[in-house]
Amino acid sequence: MPKVKDIGEVSLIFEPQEVFAHPQAQESLLSTAHRVGVKINSCCGGRGICKSCVIRYVEGEVPPPSAQDNHFFSRTKLAKGWRRACQTVPQHSARINVPKRTRSQASRLFVGGEDIWVHPEPLTKSVELLLAEPSFEDHTSDAQRLIEAANNVADGICEFVDLSVLQILPIFVRQQNRQVQAIIREKKIIALLPIKTHTLGLAIDLGTTNIALLLVDLHTGSTLGSCGIENQQCKYGADVIARISHAKGKPEVLLSMQQVVVAAINQAAHELCAEHALDPGAIVDMVVAGNTVMHHFLLGLPVDQLGVAPFTAVTRTTEDLTAKQLGFDIAPAAGVHVMHNIAGFVGGDHSALLLGIRADQEQRTVIALDIGTNTEISLIHKGQIYCLSSPSGPALEGGNIHCGMRAAEGAIESVSVSGETVQLQTIDGADPIGICGSAVLDIAAEFYKAGAINFRGQINEASSFAVQRDGMAELRLSKAEPELVFTQADVRNLQLAKGAIRAGIELLLQQAGLEAQMLDRIIIAGAFGMYIRPESAIAIGMLPNLPITSIEQVGNAAGIGVKLALLSEPMRETAKRLAANSIYFEQAGNKSFMKSFIRQLNFPVLVEGRQR
C-alpha cells in the first residue's frame, strides 16, 4: 500500500480503489473525488445539509472539522478522522477511506413495463421499396425515386426526405441493390434500413435518481430488453432543488447536466442493442418522461425560476425534436417526444403514470402517488384529476438519515420488533451497513408501536432499545460494526416527509369535498413504492387508515405509460389530454396545506397498538 508524502503538492489516495488525486485550490474533498471518478454519494449536492458523504482520514494530517461537522459527529469520531467530504478542504497529503455505505450504488433500479401490450400504432410507418435503376434517359434524382417508390406503395404517404437520409442515400441504396425499407413520419422519410429489419423504439423514464430504459419492437409491441441505470446528475445532488442551485446562473453546469444524461442513455441503449445483435440506427422513435426539472435539463432550458415559488416552467409542452438535436446516438432524424408537464413540479413522468394506470378510464375514487424527494399525488374522482407535488425530501430514499444509504447490497430494507428483539432484513442477505428508505418507514412504525417513540416523535429514553450518545437518545438497530442507530434527528426527518405526503393527500381530498374513508383505492407507484410495507405507512400516518386490500403497489407505472405512448399514437394523445385537463394545486404558501402539514407531523394516537 503506497504511503502518502507531504512534499509540497497535496496528494490524496482514495481507498479502497487506490485512486490518486491532486486537489485544486480551495476545492472540497467531494469535488476532488468526483473530478477523478471516485464515487462518493451526496444527497444534497455538497451543501452540507445531508449525511451521505461521510469519509475517514486514515493517514496524514486531518483537517480541522467545519462548524457543521462539529455538530454532526461525536468527539470520538472527529478524533478518529471522520469528516464529510463536502465540508473538508484538503491542505495536506492524506489517505482517505470511502466507506462502503458512502460509495454504494443502487442495486434495485426497478424498470417495469415489460408485461403490457397495446395494439401497435406508432407514428412511424415502414414501407419496403424497390427503386428503379438510373439510366441515361431518366435523370430523376435518388431522392425523387425514393419518394415516388413510397407513394406507389401508399399514395400521398411521402413528400420529403430528411437531410440525414440524403447524406447516406446513394451509397446505402446501391449497397442494398436498390431494395430498402423506408421509415416515414409525417410525410418525411427519416431513416433507411435493410428490408425485413424491425424498427425499434426507446421508452425512457428519466428519474431524478435512476433512469429506466425499454427497448421496444415497434412492429410487434414486445419489449426486447430493459435496463436501469443511475442518473449521473446525482453528483450535483440527490434532489432537484440541489441541482437547480448548482445550475443557477451557470450555463456550463446546465450543459453538463444535459450531456451526462444523454451520454448515459446513449451508452445504455447501445449496450441493450448489442445484447440482442441489433443496430442502434434502427431506433427510429423515442419517448421520454421526466419531472419538470429533468425535462428542463434534458432540453437545456433554464431552471433558475423553478427554484422559487411559484415554480414556473419555461414550457409545459414542446414539439417533438430529433435525436440529432439532443445528441442521441440513434437514427439522426428519429423523433424524440418529451411527455407533457402538468404544472409546477408535477411533470411528464406523472403524465406517464396517469396513462400507465389508465386514469382516463378510472371509475373509482383513487389516490395515486409516486413517492420520492418530491412526491407527486393525484386524486381521480368522477372523471376529474386533481394533482400536486409535495416536498417530501430525501429521507424516504435514505438521505438525511444518520446511517442512511441507497437501496444497495447490505442496506437494511425491512425491520420488525418482537418483544426485546429487533429483526433486520438486508438486500441480498448481506451484512447490514446502512438503512434504505423502506426500512426508515418500518423503523418508525415498529418502534412507535413498541413504545420506544411517542406520538410526537420523541424517543423514549427509558426504552430498552434506546442508548445515550452525547446527551441524546438514539435507537440501536445493531451492535455489530458498523454500529447502526436511528437518531432523534432521523425521526424528525421522517416526520417531515410523511407529514408532507399526508398533508398533500388531505389537501386534494379537501378540494374535491371528500374524506379519506371515501377512497376506493390508493395506488403507490415507483421503485420505492414497490418495496415499502403499506402497514408501516399507515401505522405512522403517512397514508390514511384504510384496509390493506385497498392499497395497490403497481411498480413503475410511469415506465408503462412511456411504453404505451411510444407504441401508440392514440395513447400519446391521451397522455397529452390527461396532462392538459388535470387541475393543479400549489401547496407552497397554501394555508390549508400548512395547517394539515403541522397536524400530520405527529404519529396517529394508538389504543392497544391500533390507531384510534
Backbone torsions as a table, in degrees:
resi	resn	phi	psi	omega
1	MET	NA	118.0	-178.2
2	PRO	-64.6	141.6	178.4
3	LYS	-87.5	152.4	175.8
4	VAL	-88.5	145.6	179.4
5	LYS	-128.1	129.8	179.5
6	ASP	-97.7	89.7	-174.7
7	ILE	-124.5	38.4	179.3
8	GLY	113.6	-79.8	178.7
9	GLU	-73.3	132.3	-177.9
10	VAL	-74.9	127.4	177.5
11	SER	-121.0	134.4	178.1
12	LEU	-119.1	146.7	172.6
13	ILE	-124.4	121.2	177.5
14	PHE	-95.9	120.1	174.9
15	GLU	-107.9	153.2	15.3
16	PRO	-89.7	-1.0	-177.0
17	GLN	-73.3	-16.6	-177.8
18	GLU	60.2	48.4	178.1
19	VAL	-96.1	129.1	178.2
20	PHE	-90.4	148.0	177.9
21	ALA	-153.1	150.7	172.7
22	HIS	-117.7	108.5	-178.4
23	PRO	-67.0	147.9	175.0
24	GLN	-85.1	166.2	-176.7
25	ALA	-57.2	129.1	176.7
26	GLN	57.9	23.1	178.4
27	GLU	-88.3	134.3	178.7
28	SER	-69.4	156.8	177.9
29	LEU	-59.9	-36.0	178.1
30	LEU	-62.2	-46.5	-179.8
31	SER	-64.6	-39.5	177.2
32	THR	-60.4	-47.4	-179.2
33	ALA	-59.5	-46.9	-179.2
34	HIS	-64.2	-36.1	-178.0
35	ARG	-65.1	-33.1	-178.3
36	VAL	-99.9	7.7	174.4
37	GLY	86.6	16.8	176.2
38	VAL	-87.2	126.1	-177.2
39	LYS	-77.4	114.0	171.2
40	ILE	-132.1	120.6	-179.9
41	ASN	-65.5	148.9	177.3
42	SER	-154.1	93.5	-176.8
43	CYS	-62.1	-35.7	-174.6
44	CYS	-98.0	4.3	178.3
45	GLY	72.7	25.2	175.7
46	GLY	87.9	18.7	-179.7
47	ARG	-90.2	-0.9	175.4
48	GLY	77.0	22.0	-177.7
49	ILE	-115.6	6.9	175.9
50	CYS	-126.8	-172.0	-171.1
51	LYS	-129.3	24.2	-170.0
52	SER	-94.7	-13.9	-173.8
53	CYS	-105.3	35.5	-178.0
54	VAL	-67.9	130.6	176.8
55	ILE	-134.0	174.5	179.3
56	ARG	-139.2	128.0	171.7
57	TYR	-74.6	123.7	-179.6
58	VAL	-112.0	-11.5	177.5
59	GLU	-157.7	143.9	-179.2
60	GLY	97.3	171.6	-177.7
61	GLU	-73.5	127.5	-177.3
62	VAL	-86.3	127.8	178.3
63	PRO	-63.7	150.7	176.2
64	PRO	-62.3	145.4	-177.9
65	PRO	-69.5	148.9	172.9
66	SER	-70.8	167.8	178.1
67	ALA	-60.4	-37.8	179.8
68	GLN	-67.6	-39.8	179.7
69	ASP	-70.3	-31.4	174.0
70	ASN	-59.3	-34.4	178.8
71	HIS	-80.3	-32.9	-172.6
72	PHE	-78.5	-44.8	-174.4
73	PHE	-96.7	153.2	171.2
74	SER	-73.2	162.5	178.9
75	ARG	-60.6	-36.4	-179.8
76	THR	-63.4	-45.2	-178.8
77	LYS	-68.2	-38.1	177.0
78	LEU	-60.3	-41.8	-179.3
79	ALA	-66.0	-27.5	179.6
80	LYS	-87.0	4.0	174.0
81	GLY	95.6	11.7	179.3
82	TRP	-77.6	134.3	177.6
83	ARG	-147.0	171.1	168.0
84	ARG	-103.7	135.4	-172.6
85	ALA	-61.4	-35.3	-177.3
86	CYS	-73.2	-17.5	-176.5
87	GLN	-101.8	5.8	-172.8
88	THR	-119.5	126.7	174.9
89	VAL	-112.3	108.6	-176.2
90	PRO	-64.9	135.7	176.1
91	GLN	-118.7	-14.6	-177.4
92	HIS	-137.9	157.4	178.2
93	SER	-63.9	145.4	-175.0
94	ALA	-162.6	160.2	170.0
95	ARG	-107.3	131.9	-172.2
96	ILE	-127.1	128.2	177.5
97	ASN	-94.6	130.3	175.2
98	VAL	-103.3	105.5	-175.9
99	PRO	-60.6	158.5	-178.0
100	LYS	-58.5	-39.7	-179.2
101	ARG	-64.1	-36.1	-178.2
102	THR	-71.6	-31.8	-177.1
103	ARG	-103.2	7.9	-175.6
104	SER	-63.7	144.2	175.2
105	GLN	-116.7	142.5	-175.3
106	ALA	-59.2	133.8	176.3
107	SER	-102.1	-7.6	179.8
108	ARG	-114.6	81.7	176.4
109	LEU	-100.2	84.4	-171.9
110	PHE	-67.8	126.4	-176.3
111	VAL	-101.7	-62.0	179.1
112	GLY	67.7	-179.7	175.3
113	GLY	89.8	-5.1	-175.9
114	GLU	-77.3	-20.5	-168.1
115	ASP	-100.3	12.9	179.9
116	ILE	-106.8	156.5	179.7
117	TRP	-143.0	143.7	174.7
118	VAL	-143.9	148.9	178.3
119	HIS	-60.1	117.2	-175.1
120	PRO	-63.3	122.0	173.1
121	GLU	-135.8	62.2	-174.6
122	PRO	-69.7	162.3	178.2
123	LEU	-69.8	-24.4	179.6
124	THR	-88.0	143.7	174.9
125	LYS	-116.0	144.0	-177.9
126	SER	-118.2	127.7	177.4
127	VAL	-131.8	137.8	176.6
128	GLU	-94.6	131.7	-171.0
129	LEU	-128.3	148.6	169.1
130	LEU	-118.8	110.9	-176.7
131	LEU	-83.6	142.8	176.5
132	ALA	-65.8	148.0	-178.9
133	GLU	-81.5	135.9	178.3
134	PRO	-62.7	155.1	178.0
135	SER	-148.4	169.6	178.0
136	PHE	-65.6	-25.3	-177.6
137	GLU	-86.5	-22.8	-176.1
138	ASP	-114.8	111.3	-176.3
139	HIS	-100.9	21.9	178.5
140	THR	-64.2	137.3	179.4
141	SER	-70.1	160.8	177.1
142	ASP	-59.8	-39.9	-178.5
143	ALA	-64.3	-42.9	-179.8
144	GLN	-66.7	-38.1	176.4
145	ARG	-59.7	-40.7	-179.4
146	LEU	-63.4	-46.7	-179.4
147	ILE	-62.8	-45.3	-178.6
148	GLU	-64.3	-38.8	179.4
149	ALA	-64.6	-40.0	179.1
150	ALA	-65.9	-42.1	-178.9
151	ASN	-71.9	-21.6	173.4
152	ASN	-69.7	-28.2	178.0
153	VAL	-79.9	-43.5	-179.9
154	ALA	-144.1	108.1	-173.2
155	ASP	-58.5	129.6	176.0
156	GLY	78.4	10.3	-176.4
157	ILE	-76.1	-21.5	-171.3
158	CYS	-140.1	138.0	175.9
159	GLU	-130.6	-23.2	-173.0
160	PHE	-135.2	162.8	173.3
161	VAL	-127.5	127.6	-179.0
162	ASP	-65.2	149.6	-179.2
163	LEU	-57.5	-39.0	-179.2
164	SER	-62.7	-30.6	177.1
165	VAL	-76.3	-41.4	178.0
166	LEU	-57.7	-34.5	-176.6
167	GLN	-69.2	-21.9	178.5
168	ILE	-112.1	-6.7	-168.3
169	LEU	-55.8	-54.9	-172.9
170	PRO	-62.6	-41.7	-179.0
171	ILE	-69.6	-45.6	-176.0
172	PHE	-63.1	-45.3	-178.0
173	VAL	-60.5	-41.8	-178.0
174	ARG	-74.7	-33.0	175.3
175	GLN	-64.1	-33.1	-177.1
176	GLN	-94.3	14.9	-179.7
177	ASN	53.8	39.4	174.8
178	ARG	68.5	7.3	175.0
179	GLN	-102.6	113.3	-175.3
180	VAL	-137.3	161.2	172.2
181	GLN	-108.9	120.5	-179.7
182	ALA	-99.6	132.4	177.4
183	ILE	-103.0	121.5	-171.9
184	ILE	-119.0	135.4	175.9
185	ARG	-138.3	123.5	178.6
186	GLU	50.5	48.8	174.6
187	LYS	68.5	16.6	176.6
188	LYS	-123.7	133.2	174.3
189	ILE	-77.5	117.0	-174.0
190	ILE	-106.3	-10.7	179.7
191	ALA	-162.4	153.2	171.2
192	LEU	-121.3	134.1	-179.9
193	LEU	-133.5	158.6	171.4
194	PRO	-60.2	150.2	178.7
195	ILE	-62.2	153.7	-179.4
196	LYS	70.6	6.3	177.0
197	THR	-85.0	126.7	177.4
198	HIS	-74.9	135.9	176.8
199	THR	-77.9	147.7	-174.4
200	LEU	-119.1	156.0	174.5
201	GLY	-135.8	157.0	176.2
202	LEU	-117.2	125.2	172.3
203	ALA	-107.0	123.8	-172.1
204	ILE	-127.3	124.3	172.2
205	ASP	-99.7	100.8	-174.6
206	LEU	-88.6	90.4	-178.1
207	GLY	-87.5	163.2	178.2
208	THR	-64.5	-37.9	-178.0
209	THR	-99.7	-45.1	-175.6
210	ASN	-127.5	157.9	176.7
211	ILE	-122.7	125.3	178.0
212	ALA	-106.0	133.7	179.8
213	LEU	-122.4	137.1	172.7
214	LEU	-122.3	125.1	174.5
215	LEU	-96.3	118.0	-166.9
216	VAL	-121.2	139.3	171.6
217	ASP	-81.4	113.3	-176.8
218	LEU	-70.8	-16.7	-179.8
219	HIS	-82.9	-44.0	-176.4
220	THR	-99.6	-21.0	-176.1
221	GLY	85.4	1.0	-177.2
222	SER	-83.0	149.4	174.9
223	THR	-86.7	118.9	-177.0
224	LEU	-85.5	-28.0	-179.7
225	GLY	-168.6	157.6	179.1
226	SER	-149.9	156.8	176.3
227	CYS	-159.1	159.7	174.1
228	GLY	-122.9	133.8	-180.0
229	ILE	-129.5	160.2	178.0
230	GLU	-78.5	139.3	173.2
231	ASN	-74.4	112.8	-174.6
232	GLN	-68.1	-7.8	173.0
233	GLN	-66.5	-11.2	-178.6
234	CYS	-56.9	-24.7	179.3
235	LYS	-66.1	-18.1	176.2
236	TYR	-91.4	-1.0	-179.9
237	GLY	134.1	149.6	-177.0
238	ALA	-77.4	-23.5	-176.4
239	ASP	-117.4	164.5	-174.4
240	VAL	-67.9	-30.8	-179.3
241	ILE	-65.0	-41.9	177.6
242	ALA	-61.3	-40.5	-178.8
243	ARG	-70.7	-37.6	175.2
244	ILE	-60.4	-42.6	179.8
245	SER	-60.8	-40.1	179.3
246	HIS	-67.0	-37.4	-174.2
247	ALA	-86.9	-13.4	-173.8
248	LYS	-58.3	118.8	177.5
249	GLY	68.7	14.9	-177.9
250	LYS	-126.7	89.3	-178.7
251	PRO	-56.7	-32.3	-178.8
252	GLU	-68.1	-33.9	177.2
253	VAL	-73.0	-40.2	176.8
254	LEU	-58.4	-43.0	178.1
255	LEU	-64.5	-41.1	178.9
256	SER	-63.0	-40.6	177.6
257	MET	-57.0	-42.4	-179.6
258	GLN	-69.2	-44.1	-174.0
259	GLN	-67.7	-39.1	-177.8
260	VAL	-67.2	-34.0	178.2
261	VAL	-69.6	-47.2	-179.0
262	VAL	-62.3	-42.4	179.8
263	ALA	-62.3	-41.6	-179.9
264	ALA	-65.6	-41.8	179.1
265	ILE	-66.1	-41.6	178.2
266	ASN	-59.2	-46.4	-179.2
267	GLN	-62.9	-45.7	-179.0
268	ALA	-64.6	-40.1	-180.0
269	ALA	-64.6	-41.4	179.3
270	HIS	-66.4	-38.6	178.5
271	GLU	-66.9	-39.6	176.7
272	LEU	-62.1	-43.3	179.2
273	CYS	-64.3	-41.8	-179.3
274	ALA	-62.4	-38.2	179.1
275	GLU	-59.1	-29.7	-175.4
276	HIS	-114.7	17.4	178.3
277	ALA	52.4	47.1	-179.5
278	LEU	-116.2	157.3	-177.6
279	ASP	-95.7	121.9	176.5
280	PRO	-56.4	-24.2	177.3
281	GLY	-67.1	-13.8	177.1
282	ALA	-85.8	-3.3	174.8
283	ILE	-79.9	108.6	-171.6
284	VAL	-114.4	1.3	176.6
285	ASP	-152.8	147.2	-179.2
286	MET	-144.9	138.0	173.6
287	VAL	-125.3	131.7	-177.8
288	VAL	-123.3	134.6	174.7
289	ALA	-125.1	128.5	176.7
290	GLY	-149.7	164.7	175.8
291	ASN	-66.9	174.0	-171.9
292	THR	-58.5	-39.5	-178.4
293	VAL	-71.2	-43.1	176.8
294	MET	-62.3	-38.6	176.0
295	HIS	-57.1	-47.6	-178.0
296	HIS	-67.8	-41.3	178.6
297	PHE	-62.6	-42.6	-179.3
298	LEU	-60.6	-39.6	-177.4
299	LEU	-90.0	-0.8	-179.5
300	GLY	70.4	29.5	-178.5
301	LEU	-89.9	148.3	178.1
302	PRO	-59.2	143.4	-178.6
303	VAL	-119.5	-0.5	-175.9
304	ASP	-53.0	-44.6	-175.1
305	GLN	-70.6	-15.6	177.3
306	LEU	-80.3	-9.4	-179.3
307	GLY	-88.1	-6.4	-179.5
308	VAL	-133.8	146.8	177.7
309	ALA	-60.7	141.6	10.6
310	PRO	-93.3	27.4	171.9
311	PHE	56.2	60.6	-174.2
312	THR	-87.4	125.5	176.6
313	ALA	-75.1	150.8	172.0
314	VAL	-62.7	-42.8	178.2
315	THR	-154.5	147.7	174.0
316	ARG	-90.9	-25.7	-176.5
317	THR	-130.5	151.8	173.7
318	THR	-139.9	146.0	173.0
319	GLU	-69.2	156.9	-179.3
320	ASP	-62.5	139.1	179.2
321	LEU	-106.0	-178.7	175.4
322	THR	-108.8	158.7	179.4
323	ALA	-59.2	-38.7	-178.9
324	LYS	-63.9	-38.1	-179.9
325	GLN	-60.5	-35.2	-176.7
326	LEU	-99.7	-5.9	177.3
327	GLY	91.0	14.1	178.8
328	PHE	-79.1	133.5	-174.7
329	ASP	-92.9	67.1	174.8
330	ILE	-130.2	-157.8	174.5
331	ALA	-55.3	123.0	-171.9
332	PRO	-55.8	-35.2	-178.2
333	ALA	-95.9	9.7	176.5
334	ALA	-57.5	141.1	178.0
335	GLY	-74.6	143.7	173.2
336	VAL	-123.0	110.7	178.8
337	HIS	-101.7	120.7	177.2
338	VAL	-101.3	119.1	-172.6
339	MET	-63.4	146.7	-168.8
340	HIS	-71.1	137.8	172.6
341	ASN	-74.1	159.1	176.3
342	ILE	-95.8	-61.8	174.9
343	ALA	-179.5	159.6	179.9
344	GLY	53.0	-133.4	178.8
345	PHE	-90.4	4.7	176.0
346	VAL	-86.6	102.8	-169.1
347	GLY	-106.6	-160.3	-177.8
348	GLY	-66.7	-23.6	177.0
349	ASP	-66.7	-33.2	178.1
350	HIS	-76.4	-32.7	172.4
351	SER	-59.3	-42.4	178.3
352	ALA	-65.0	-40.5	177.2
353	LEU	-59.2	-46.8	-179.6
354	LEU	-60.9	-39.0	176.2
355	LEU	-67.8	-40.0	-177.6
356	GLY	-63.3	-32.9	177.8
357	ILE	-94.8	6.3	-179.8
358	ARG	53.2	55.6	178.9
359	ALA	-60.9	-24.7	179.9
360	ASP	-67.6	-18.8	-179.3
361	GLN	-109.8	2.0	-173.7
362	GLU	-73.8	127.0	179.1
363	GLN	-104.5	-12.3	-178.3
364	ARG	-88.9	172.9	172.4
365	THR	-95.6	115.5	-166.7
366	VAL	-133.5	139.5	165.3
367	ILE	-103.8	128.1	176.6
368	ALA	-118.5	128.5	-177.6
369	LEU	-126.5	142.5	166.2
370	ASP	-121.1	103.5	-169.4
371	ILE	-86.1	129.8	177.4
372	GLY	-165.7	-158.1	178.0
373	THR	-62.5	-34.2	163.8
374	ASN	-117.0	124.3	-178.0
375	THR	-100.9	116.7	176.7
376	GLU	-87.3	132.9	-175.5
377	ILE	-130.7	133.8	173.6
378	SER	-125.8	143.0	170.2
379	LEU	-111.3	122.0	178.6
380	ILE	-107.2	119.3	-174.8
381	HIS	-151.0	120.2	176.7
382	LYS	52.0	46.7	175.7
383	GLY	79.9	-2.6	180.0
384	GLN	-109.3	146.0	178.6
385	ILE	-117.6	123.9	174.6
386	TYR	-111.2	136.9	-175.8
387	CYS	-145.5	160.6	175.1
388	LEU	-159.8	169.0	173.9
389	SER	-116.8	130.6	-176.5
390	SER	-112.6	130.3	-175.1
391	PRO	-78.1	79.7	-174.3
392	SER	-80.3	-16.4	175.6
393	GLY	76.6	178.0	-171.8
394	PRO	-85.7	-1.3	-174.3
395	ALA	-59.2	-35.9	-177.6
396	LEU	-78.5	0.2	172.2
397	GLU	-117.0	17.3	177.8
398	GLY	89.8	-5.1	178.9
399	GLY	-80.7	154.5	-179.2
400	ASN	57.8	22.5	175.0
401	ILE	-115.1	131.9	-171.2
402	HIS	-50.9	-46.8	178.3
403	CYS	-109.4	26.3	-175.2
404	GLY	-74.0	154.9	176.8
405	MET	-160.0	172.8	177.4
406	ARG	-76.7	171.4	-178.6
407	ALA	-77.5	77.7	-178.2
408	ALA	-124.5	173.4	179.6
409	GLU	-52.7	129.8	179.5
410	GLY	92.8	-8.7	177.5
411	ALA	-75.0	135.1	173.6
412	ILE	-70.3	123.2	-176.7
413	GLU	-107.8	-20.2	176.0
414	SER	-151.4	150.3	-176.6
415	VAL	-137.2	139.8	172.3
416	SER	-136.8	147.8	180.0
417	VAL	-118.6	124.6	178.2
418	SER	-130.4	111.4	-177.0
419	GLY	63.2	-120.5	179.2
420	GLU	-100.9	9.6	-174.3
421	THR	-106.3	133.3	173.5
422	VAL	-105.3	119.8	-179.4
423	GLN	-104.6	129.2	-176.7
424	LEU	-114.8	139.8	171.6
425	GLN	-122.1	128.2	-177.5
426	THR	-111.2	159.2	176.7
427	ILE	-67.0	130.7	-179.1
428	ASP	64.6	13.2	177.2
429	GLY	68.7	16.1	-177.5
430	ALA	-77.7	167.1	175.6
431	ASP	-61.8	140.0	-176.4
432	PRO	-69.3	133.7	177.5
433	ILE	-126.9	-8.4	-178.9
434	GLY	-176.6	-174.4	-174.0
435	ILE	-123.8	125.0	175.1
436	CYS	-100.5	176.5	-167.6
437	GLY	-58.4	-42.5	-177.7
438	SER	-62.7	-34.1	178.9
439	ALA	-72.3	-28.2	178.2
440	VAL	-59.0	-43.7	176.5
441	LEU	-62.6	-45.2	-178.6
442	ASP	-62.0	-44.3	-177.4
443	ILE	-59.5	-48.6	-179.4
444	ALA	-61.9	-44.7	-177.4
445	ALA	-66.6	-46.8	-175.3
446	GLU	-68.4	-43.6	179.9
447	PHE	-73.2	-28.6	174.8
448	TYR	-65.3	-47.2	179.8
449	LYS	-65.9	-27.5	-179.7
450	ALA	-84.7	-2.8	177.9
451	GLY	85.7	6.5	179.7
452	ALA	-81.5	-14.7	175.3
453	ILE	-131.1	136.7	177.8
454	ASN	-91.1	178.1	-171.6
455	PHE	-68.1	-16.9	176.0
456	ARG	-86.8	-5.3	179.7
457	GLY	93.0	11.1	179.9
458	GLN	-86.7	133.8	176.9
459	ILE	-72.7	131.8	179.6
460	ASN	-79.5	107.0	-176.3
461	GLU	-63.0	-22.1	-179.6
462	ALA	-83.1	-8.5	-179.0
463	SER	-65.7	145.1	178.4
464	SER	-66.7	-16.9	179.8
465	PHE	-86.7	-12.9	-173.7
466	ALA	-87.5	142.3	172.7
467	VAL	-128.2	155.9	179.9
468	GLN	-101.9	133.8	175.8
469	ARG	-142.9	120.0	-178.9
470	ASP	51.9	40.5	175.7
471	GLY	79.4	5.9	-179.6
472	MET	-121.0	143.9	178.3
473	ALA	-82.9	139.4	175.6
474	GLU	-132.4	156.7	176.1
475	LEU	-100.9	120.7	-177.2
476	ARG	-86.0	126.4	176.6
477	LEU	-97.3	-36.4	-176.2
478	SER	-148.4	134.3	178.1
479	LYS	-87.7	-17.7	-178.4
480	ALA	-71.7	161.9	176.3
481	GLU	-80.1	136.3	-6.5
482	PRO	-74.9	139.1	179.2
483	GLU	-63.8	128.8	-176.5
484	LEU	-112.1	127.6	-178.4
485	VAL	-134.3	163.2	174.0
486	PHE	-122.0	116.7	-170.0
487	THR	-92.8	171.5	175.4
488	GLN	-62.3	-37.9	177.4
489	ALA	-64.5	-35.2	177.1
490	ASP	-62.7	-43.0	177.9
491	VAL	-59.8	-44.2	-178.8
492	ARG	-63.4	-42.0	179.7
493	ASN	-64.9	-37.8	175.7
494	LEU	-65.2	-40.3	178.7
495	GLN	-62.7	-39.9	178.1
496	LEU	-62.6	-41.6	-178.8
497	ALA	-67.9	-49.9	-176.5
498	LYS	-70.3	-32.6	177.7
499	GLY	-65.2	-40.3	179.7
500	ALA	-66.0	-41.2	-180.0
501	ILE	-66.2	-47.8	-178.1
502	ARG	-66.2	-37.5	177.6
503	ALA	-64.2	-35.9	176.4
504	GLY	-63.6	-42.8	177.4
505	ILE	-60.8	-46.3	-177.5
506	GLU	-64.5	-36.5	179.7
507	LEU	-64.8	-42.3	179.3
508	LEU	-66.1	-42.3	177.7
509	LEU	-60.6	-42.1	179.6
510	GLN	-61.6	-43.0	-178.7
511	GLN	-63.8	-30.3	-179.9
512	ALA	-93.6	-0.2	-179.6
513	GLY	70.8	35.0	-175.8
514	LEU	-118.6	162.1	170.9
515	GLU	-110.6	156.2	-177.5
516	ALA	-57.4	-36.4	-177.4
517	GLN	-69.1	-9.1	178.4
518	MET	-87.6	-3.0	178.6
519	LEU	-73.5	136.7	174.7
520	ASP	-86.9	-30.4	-171.8
521	ARG	-155.8	143.7	167.1
522	ILE	-116.7	122.2	180.0
523	ILE	-106.3	122.0	178.3
524	ILE	-108.4	118.3	-177.8
525	ALA	-109.5	168.9	175.3
526	GLY	95.7	164.4	-177.7
527	ALA	-62.1	-45.5	179.4
528	PHE	-60.0	-43.5	-178.1
529	GLY	-62.5	-23.7	179.9
530	MET	-70.3	-27.8	-168.6
531	TYR	-108.3	-5.3	178.1
532	ILE	-78.4	158.0	171.2
533	ARG	-94.8	115.8	179.7
534	PRO	-55.1	-31.5	178.9
535	GLU	-58.4	-39.3	-179.8
536	SER	-69.7	-40.9	179.4
537	ALA	-62.6	-36.2	178.0
538	ILE	-73.5	-40.8	-175.9
539	ALA	-60.5	-35.3	-179.1
540	ILE	-93.5	-0.3	176.9
541	GLY	85.7	11.6	177.3
542	MET	-69.5	-35.1	176.2
543	LEU	-116.9	152.8	176.9
544	PRO	-60.2	154.4	-178.1
545	ASN	-80.1	79.8	179.4
546	LEU	-112.8	162.1	176.3
547	PRO	-57.1	140.4	-179.8
548	ILE	-56.3	-32.2	-178.5
549	THR	-65.6	-15.2	179.8
550	SER	-90.3	-0.8	-179.8
551	ILE	-104.2	127.9	-175.6
552	GLU	-121.7	124.5	177.3
553	GLN	-102.5	112.3	-167.3
554	VAL	-107.3	2.6	179.2
555	GLY	72.9	-147.5	-173.6
556	ASN	-83.1	76.1	179.0
557	ALA	-63.7	-32.4	177.4
558	ALA	-63.6	-39.6	177.0
559	GLY	-62.1	-39.1	176.5
560	ILE	-63.1	-44.4	-179.7
561	GLY	-63.1	-39.1	179.1
562	VAL	-64.9	-40.2	179.1
563	LYS	-65.3	-41.3	177.4
564	LEU	-59.8	-43.0	-179.8
565	ALA	-67.5	-31.0	178.0
566	LEU	-69.3	-42.6	-172.8
567	LEU	-83.2	-22.7	-169.1
568	SER	-135.0	118.7	175.7
569	GLU	-62.4	-41.3	175.8
570	PRO	-60.0	-37.9	177.7
571	MET	-66.3	-37.8	177.9
572	ARG	-61.5	-40.1	178.2
573	GLU	-68.6	-35.2	176.7
574	THR	-62.8	-42.1	178.5
575	ALA	-62.1	-39.6	178.1
576	LYS	-61.8	-42.7	179.6
577	ARG	-65.8	-41.3	179.1
578	LEU	-59.3	-43.1	179.5
579	ALA	-66.5	-44.4	-175.5
580	ALA	-68.3	-32.6	-173.3
581	ASN	-95.5	-3.7	178.5
582	SER	-73.0	140.1	178.3
583	ILE	-95.1	118.3	-174.2
584	TYR	-99.3	139.5	175.2
585	PHE	-120.3	131.3	176.4
586	GLU	-91.4	120.7	-178.7
587	GLN	-80.8	-24.7	-179.0
588	ALA	-63.1	123.5	-179.9
589	GLY	80.6	-1.2	179.9
590	ASN	-80.2	117.9	-175.6
591	LYS	-63.1	-38.5	179.3
592	SER	-63.4	-40.1	178.7
593	PHE	-63.8	-45.5	-176.5
594	MET	-64.6	-40.1	177.4
595	LYS	-62.9	-44.5	179.4
596	SER	-65.9	-40.5	179.8
597	PHE	-58.5	-47.6	179.5
598	ILE	-61.9	-40.8	-179.8
599	ARG	-66.7	-36.2	-174.8
600	GLN	-83.5	-3.9	176.8
601	LEU	-63.8	-36.4	178.3
602	ASN	-69.9	156.5	172.9
603	PHE	-83.0	154.6	179.1
604	PRO	-60.6	143.4	177.3
605	VAL	-69.1	131.2	-178.7
606	LEU	-103.6	141.0	171.8
607	VAL	-124.3	111.1	-177.3
608	GLU	54.7	47.3	174.9
609	GLY	79.1	0.8	-179.5
610	ARG	-121.1	153.4	176.7
611	GLN	-67.4	137.9	178.4
612	ARG	-79.0	NA	NA
